[in-house]
C-alpha cells in the first residue's frame, strides 16, 4: 500500500502592514487634508516651473506641462476645499 504524503502547507504570507513612518493620521479631517494637499501642490508647481527655467526644447516643454498638470490638480483641490468650507 502506498504511503500518503501530506501536501505541503500553503504559503501563508503575513498580512501587509504599512510602514508608519509617513502615515497620515487615520482620523484627520477632510479640510486639513485638502489644505495640506493644496500647499503641497503649490510647492510642486513652483519647483517644476523653476526647474523648467534650466531646460531647453522638449525637456522644457515637458517640465512646463508637468507644472500645468500640477496647477490643474491644485485648482481641483481648492474647489474641493471650497465645497467643504464655503467662505461666502
PyMOL commands that set and color helices and strands:
alter all, ss='L'
color gray80, all
select helices_A, chain A and resi 20-22+30-52+57-84
alter helices_A, ss='H'
color red, helices_A
deselect
rebuild
show_as cartoon
